[in-house]
C-alpha cells in the first residue's frame, strides 16, 4: 500500500523526508516516527507510512509534536520549505545520472569493460543457480542443517548474493540505464533471501 499521501498530509516535513529518496533523510524520518511511537521503524517510506497509519490518537499527538521539532531542525539545516527536501532528491538523482553518463563516455569502445560486465553478470547468474539449487535440496529434505547453522548460512548467503546483485545491477545500469532507486535492489534481494532461508529452516 502506498502511504505517501497520508504521510505528506498528516506530517508534511517528516513525510517529505520519508518519501524523498534521500537515505539520510529517510533514516531521520524513521527515527522521529519510531521515537514518537516507542517502536523500531525501518528506514523505508512504506514502513514509516504503515507505522503512522496504524497509530493511535495519542500516538498521533506525539507524532505532531515530533513533526514540529523536525521542522525546526530541518529549517535550521537550511531547508526553508518542505519542497526543498524534494529538490534535494532531484539534485542527487541528477548527480547519479551525470556520473553514469561520464563513465559510459570515458569507457565507450573499451572491450575490457564489456567483458568485465559479462563476467559480473555471469558470476551473478551462476551464484543464483547454485543458491536456488541448494534451497531446493533443502526444501525437499536432501540437505539437513541444524537451526544455528541455518541462521549463519542464511546471513552469509544473503550478504554474498546482495553484493553480487548490486554489482550486476551496476552493470545493467551502465549499459542500459537505470533509476537511482534501483541501486538498493541488490541489498533487498540479499535480505529477502536470508529471511526466506531462515523461515524454511524454522519450518524444517
C-alpha positions as CSV (number, residue, x, y, z in Angstrom):
1,X,0.0,0.0,0.0
2,X,1.2,3.5,-0.9
3,X,1.3,5.7,2.2
4,X,2.8,8.7,0.5
5,X,-0.3,10.8,0.5
6,X,-1.1,10.0,4.2
7,X,2.5,10.9,5.2
8,X,2.7,14.2,3.4
9,X,-0.8,15.3,4.6
10,X,-0.5,14.2,8.2
11,X,3.2,15.0,8.7
12,X,4.4,17.3,5.9
13,X,8.0,17.6,6.9
14,X,8.5,14.0,8.1
15,X,6.6,12.8,5.1
16,X,8.7,14.8,2.7
17,X,11.8,13.4,4.3
18,X,10.5,9.8,4.2
19,X,9.4,9.9,0.5
20,X,12.2,11.9,-1.0
21,X,14.6,9.0,-1.8
22,X,17.4,10.5,0.2
23,X,18.7,7.8,2.6
24,X,19.9,10.2,5.3
25,X,16.5,12.0,5.4
26,X,14.6,8.7,5.4
27,X,16.6,7.5,8.3
28,X,15.9,10.7,10.2
29,X,12.1,10.4,9.5
30,X,12.1,6.8,10.7
31,X,13.9,7.7,13.9
32,X,11.3,10.5,14.5
33,X,8.3,8.3,14.0
34,X,9.9,5.4,15.9
35,X,10.7,7.7,18.9
36,X,7.1,9.1,18.9
37,X,5.5,5.6,18.8
38,X,8.0,3.9,21.0
39,X,8.9,1.2,18.4
40,X,11.6,0.5,15.9
41,X,10.6,1.7,12.4
42,X,12.6,0.5,9.4
43,X,14.1,3.3,7.3
44,X,11.7,2.9,4.3
45,X,8.8,5.0,3.2
46,X,6.4,2.0,3.4
47,X,7.4,1.2,7.0
48,X,7.2,4.8,8.1
49,X,3.8,5.2,6.4
50,X,2.5,2.0,7.9
51,X,3.5,3.0,11.4
52,X,1.8,6.3,11.1
53,X,-1.3,4.7,9.5
54,X,-1.7,2.4,12.5
55,X,-1.0,5.0,15.2
56,X,-3.5,5.5,18.0
57,X,-4.9,9.0,18.6
58,X,-2.5,9.5,21.5
59,X,0.4,8.5,19.3
60,X,-0.7,10.9,16.5
61,X,-0.5,13.7,19.0
62,X,3.1,12.6,19.8
63,X,3.8,12.5,16.1
64,X,2.5,16.0,15.7
65,X,5.0,17.2,18.4
66,X,7.8,15.4,16.6
67,X,6.7,17.0,13.3
68,X,7.1,20.5,14.8
69,X,10.5,19.6,16.3
70,X,11.6,18.0,13.0
71,X,10.5,21.1,11.0
72,X,12.6,23.3,13.3
73,X,15.7,21.2,12.8
74,X,15.3,21.0,9.1
75,X,14.9,24.7,8.8
76,X,18.0,25.2,11.0
77,X,19.8,23.0,8.4
78,X,18.7,25.3,5.6
79,X,15.5,23.7,4.3
80,X,13.2,26.7,4.3
81,X,10.3,24.8,2.8
82,X,9.1,21.2,2.5
83,X,9.8,21.4,-1.2
84,X,13.5,22.0,-0.6
85,X,13.8,18.3,0.5
86,X,12.2,17.2,-2.7
87,X,14.6,19.3,-4.7
88,X,17.5,17.7,-2.9
89,X,16.3,14.3,-4.0
90,X,16.1,15.6,-7.6
91,X,19.6,17.1,-7.4
92,X,21.0,13.8,-6.1
93,X,19.4,11.9,-8.9
94,X,20.9,14.3,-11.4
95,X,24.4,13.7,-9.9
96,X,23.8,9.9,-10.2
97,X,22.8,10.2,-13.9
98,X,25.7,12.5,-14.7
99,X,28.2,10.2,-13.0
100,X,26.9,7.2,-15.0
101,X,27.0,9.2,-18.3
102,X,30.6,10.2,-17.6
103,X,31.6,6.6,-17.0
104,X,29.9,5.5,-20.3
105,X,31.6,8.3,-22.2
106,X,35.1,7.5,-20.8
107,X,34.9,3.8,-21.4
108,X,32.9,3.6,-24.6
109,X,34.5,1.2,-27.1
110,X,36.6,-0.4,-24.4
111,X,36.2,-4.2,-24.8
112,X,37.7,-4.8,-21.4
113,X,34.8,-3.0,-19.8
114,X,32.4,-5.0,-21.9
115,X,33.9,-8.4,-20.8
116,X,34.1,-7.2,-17.2
117,X,30.4,-6.6,-17.3
118,X,29.8,-10.0,-18.9
119,X,31.9,-11.6,-16.2
120,X,30.0,-9.9,-13.4
121,X,26.6,-10.9,-14.8
122,X,27.8,-14.5,-15.5
123,X,29.1,-14.8,-11.9
124,X,25.8,-13.5,-10.5
125,X,23.8,-15.9,-12.7
126,X,25.9,-18.9,-11.6
127,X,25.6,-17.9,-8.0
128,X,21.9,-17.6,-8.1
129,X,21.6,-21.1,-9.8
130,X,23.7,-22.6,-7.0
131,X,21.7,-20.8,-4.3
132,X,18.4,-21.9,-5.8
133,X,19.6,-25.4,-6.2
134,X,20.7,-25.5,-2.6
135,X,17.4,-24.1,-1.4
136,X,15.5,-26.7,-3.4
137,X,17.6,-29.6,-1.9
138,X,17.0,-28.1,1.5
139,X,13.2,-27.9,1.0
140,X,12.8,-31.4,-0.3
141,X,14.9,-32.8,2.6
142,X,18.1,-33.8,0.7
143,X,20.2,-31.3,2.7
144,X,20.0,-31.3,6.5
145,X,21.2,-28.5,8.8
146,X,20.6,-27.5,12.4
147,X,18.9,-24.2,13.2
148,X,22.0,-22.4,14.3
149,X,23.8,-23.3,11.1
150,X,20.7,-22.2,9.0
151,X,20.9,-18.8,10.6
152,X,24.6,-18.4,9.9
153,X,24.5,-19.7,6.4
154,X,21.4,-17.7,5.5
155,X,23.1,-14.5,6.6
156,X,26.3,-15.3,4.7
157,X,24.5,-16.3,1.5
158,X,22.3,-13.2,1.7
159,X,25.3,-10.9,2.1
160,X,27.1,-12.6,-0.9
161,X,24.0,-12.5,-3.1
162,X,23.3,-8.9,-2.2
163,X,26.8,-7.9,-3.1
164,X,26.8,-9.8,-6.4
165,X,23.3,-8.5,-7.2
166,X,24.4,-4.9,-6.5
167,X,27.3,-5.2,-8.9
168,X,25.2,-6.9,-11.5
169,X,22.7,-4.0,-11.2
170,X,25.5,-1.6,-11.8
171,X,26.5,-3.4,-15.0
172,X,22.9,-3.3,-16.3
173,X,22.6,0.4,-15.3
174,X,25.8,1.2,-17.1
175,X,24.8,-0.4,-20.4
176,X,21.1,0.2,-20.4
177,X,20.4,3.0,-18.0
178,X,18.5,2.8,-14.7
179,X,16.9,4.9,-12.0
180,X,18.9,5.8,-8.9
181,X,16.5,3.9,-6.6
182,X,17.4,0.6,-8.3
183,X,20.9,0.6,-6.7
184,X,19.3,-0.7,-3.5
185,X,17.7,-3.7,-5.2
186,X,20.7,-5.9,-4.6
187,X,20.5,-5.4,-0.8
188,X,16.8,-6.0,-0.9
189,X,17.4,-9.3,-2.7
190,X,20.0,-10.4,-0.3
191,X,17.8,-9.5,2.7
192,X,14.8,-11.3,1.2
193,X,16.8,-14.4,0.5
194,X,18.2,-14.5,4.0
195,X,14.8,-14.2,5.6
196,X,13.3,-16.8,3.3
197,X,16.0,-19.3,4.2
198,X,15.5,-18.7,7.9
199,X,11.8,-19.3,7.5
200,X,12.4,-22.5,5.6
201,X,14.8,-23.6,8.4
202,X,12.2,-22.8,11.1
203,X,9.6,-24.9,9.3
204,X,12.0,-27.8,8.9
